[in-house]
Amino acid sequence: MRKHAFVKVDCNCLRRATNFKCKHCGVMEYRSEREIRNLPLSLARCGDAGAPAPSPEEKLRGMFGGGFDCLATGEEGEDSQE
């Protein structure tokens, strides 16, 4: 399983939610940063082969109903915005 790596595309500071885009497959999500850091398994899956795999601990937690952290790290996200 691979997970999305979302980066901010649009920052509307007056709202809590903003547009995030997966830097691997291009899927768009309109959610808060908190929601992106805790996505359920069904929304966290990314079909792109270059997407990162979750750590074993995160994968186990996700299989038991926990969330997956799908926010790209700072240095990854800055360079890849289109």
RAKA-V339904 format. One record per backbone hydrogen bond with DSSP energy under -0.5 kcal/mol. CO is the residue of the C=O (numbers start at 1). NH is the residue of the N-H. If there is no record, write none. Layout:
# RAKA-V339904
co;nh
CO;NH
CO;NH
This chain:
# RAKA-V339904
co;nh
2;46
5;23
6;72
7;21
10;12
10;19
11;13
12;15
16;33
18;31
19;9
19;10
20;29
21;7
22;26
27;22
29;20
29;31
31;18
32;36
33;37
35;38
36;39
36;70
39;68
40;43
40;44
41;45
44;4
48;51
52;3
55;59
56;60
57;61
58;62
59;63
60;64
61;66
62;65
68;39
68;70
70;6
70;72
73;77
74;78
75;79
76;80
77;81
78;81
